[in-house]
């Protein structure tokens, strides 16, 4: 017995929207229950109503700082994605270049980014530029590695097929290798978009002039824990929104990947 289109749409809506909302509601309910059950002071762990009150107390301020962090994150992620994909294409096209540069990139990536944040202030001064550079540094290597993994994993039978059809190097690269690598590339982009927010916050904590990182630092200095949790909640919502935007782009660009996975 086949299901009707209406039932299929309802099941898909429940899977894509209902279950995530239910998970968020259960998490918030558990958080609220813990604060009430153990009578935890809002100074240590504010309850969800305390966080809502903190947001309603300064909505304009929090939304303005959220916009600052969002811009830093999106600009840095965009630059890292463009540069990372270009570098991955160059490395995949030349084994010699890959062997020359990959150890260096791995060594640079191993340097703690928190240690670089004060140096970026010295080199670039105060403002948004050091924070954007921090986002780029955090995102760049995962994008390069994932793109390289996809571009170098093309099955040999596909390569032999296009070679038998007398396809040129560029035709093979664009229509076979790049298409085959797209799912893996989007894995790196989804990882990087979450790391991008972390990079922006690292820069804002070191230079707490603007952004949600500055809100967290300043609220900690004034012992306003609910305000800090309001900023953390906005960061979580931003992270979820940006992640699912990348997922939406992935479904538009490579719709066949889900069919293969399922």
N, C-alpha and C positions, 0 to 999 in steps of 0.2 A: 504494500500500500504506500503510495507516494504522498509526501506532504504537500500541502497547498503553498502557493507563493506567499500568502499572508503569514502562514505559520513559519515559513523559512525566514521572512524578514523579521518577524518578532524574535525568533531564536537568535538571529544575527545581532539584533539590537540589544538583546539581553546579554549576549556574550561580549559585545564591544563596548557597551555603555553601562548596562545594569550591574555586571559583576565588578568592574572597577569602582563604581559608585558605592556598591555594597561593601567592598573591601575598605574604602576610605571611611565610611560611616562606622564600621566595626572598629577600625583603628582609633578613631576619635572617641568612640564610646569607651573603649578599653583605657585610653589615656585619662578620660574623665573619671572613670571608675577607680583607677589607681590613686588619683589625687584625693578623691573623697574617702576611699576605704582606708588609706593610711594617713589621712589628714595632713597632707604635704602643704607646706606654706608656699604661697605664690612666688616668694623670693627664690625658692629652689626649683620648683616646677609648677608654673601657673596652669590652671585648668583651662579648657577651651573657652569658657565664657570670659575669663580674664584676658585671654589673647584677643577675643573679639572686642572687648571694651578698650583695649590698648589701640586697636586699629581705628575704632570709632572716635577715639580721642584725638588722633592725628592722621586722618585719612589722606588729606592733601599732601602732607609731608612724606608719608610712606609711599604713596603712589608716584610722587616726583622722584624719590630715590630709587624706586623700582625701575622707572624708565631709564635712569642713568645706568644702572647695572645691566639692564636689557640691551641698551645700545652698545655698551662695551663688549658684552658677550657676543652679540650678533656680528658686530664688525670684526672682532678678533677671530671668531669662528669662520666667517666668510673668507678672510685672508688666509687662515690656516688651511681651510679646505681647498682653496684654489692653488696655493703654493704646494701643499702636500700632494695633491693629485698630479700636478705638473712634475714634481720631483720623482714621484713614483713611476710616471710614464717614461721619464728619462732613464731611470735606473733599470726598468724592465726592458728597455730597448738596447741597453749595453751592459753586458756582464762585467766588463772591465770597470766601468764607472761605478757599478754597484759594489764591487769588491773594494774599490778605493774609498767610497764615501760612507757605506753602511756602518763600519766600525766607529767612524768619527761621530755619526749621528747617534749611535747607541751610547757612546761615551758622554756626549752632551746631554742626552735625555736622562742619563743617570744622575746628573747634578740636581740636587734638591731645588725645586723652583722657589721655595720660600727663601733660600739663601740668595737667590738672584734678585728678589724684590727690592731690597735696599740699594743694590747696585744700579738697578734701573732708575731709581730716583736720582742717583748721582749723575747718571749719564743723560737722562732725558728730562729731569726736573719734575715738578709737581703737575698734576693735571691728569687727563684721561689716557695720554699716550703710554705711560708705563703699564697701566692696567690692561690696555689692549695688547701690548707686547706680551704680557704675562699670559693672557688667554691664548695667543698664538703659540707660545712655547709649550703650553700644556697640551694643546690639541694636535700639534703638527706631527709628532712621531706616531701616535696611534693611527692617524689617517694614512701616513706613508706605509706603515707596516701592513695594514689591512689591504690597501690597494696593491702593494707588491705581492701579497699572498694570492690575491685574485688573479693578477695579471700573469703570474708564473705557474698557475695551476690548470691551464687549459689542457684538456685531454689530448693525447697524441693522435687518437683517431680523427678528431676534428681537424687537427693541423694537416694530417695526411689527406683528408677529404678536400679541404680548400686548396691544398697544393696540387692535387689531381685535377682540380678545376682551373688551374693556371692563374690563381688569384695572386695579386701583387702583395708585397710586404705590408703596405698600408691597408689594403682591403682585408687582409688576414688580421691585422692588428685591430682595426676599428670594428669590423663586423663579427669577429670571432673572439679574440682575446679580451677586448674591452667589454663586449656584451656578457661574456662568461664571468668576468670579474665584477660586474656591477653589484650582485648581492653581497659579495665580500666587502666591496667598497662602502656600501651602506652600513654594514656592521661597524666599520671604523667610524663613520660619520655619527652613528647613534651613540657610540662610546664617547666620541669627542665632544658632542654637544652637551653632555652632562659634565664632562671635565671642564668645558669652557666656563661654566658658572663658577666652578671651584677656582679657576684661574683668576676670574674677575674679583672674587671675594678676597683672594690672597692679596691682590694689589690694593684693594680698598682697605683692608685691615692694616697693611703697612703704611698706607697714606690715607687716613680716614677723613677725607674732606667731603666726598660725595659718595652716594650709593648705599645699598643695603648693608654692605660690610661696615661702612662708617656708622650706620644706625646701630648695628650690633655692638661695635666698640664703644660708642658714646652711651648707649643704654646700660652697658656693663659698668661703665665708670660712674653712672648715676644710680646704680642698683635698681634699674627699671627692667626687671626680668621679663614681664609680660610684653613690653615693647620689643625686646630682643626676640622673643618667640614669634611675635607678629611678623618681624622681618624674616625670620627663618621660614615661617609658613608661606610668605610671599615668594621666597626663593624656591621652596618645594613646588609651588604651583607653577612658577616660571619654568623650572626644570621639566616638569611633566608636559607643559604646553610645547616647549621647544622640541622635546623628544618625539612627541606624537606628530608634530609638524614634519620632522624628518621622516617618520614612518609613513605619513601621507604622501610625501614626495616619492618615497621608495615604491609605494603601491602604484603610483602613476607612471613612474619610469620603468619599473620591472614588474609588471603585473603577473608575468609568467613564473616568477620565482616562488610565489606562494603555492601555485598549482604543482610545481615540482616537489616542494617541501611536503605538501599534504599527500 
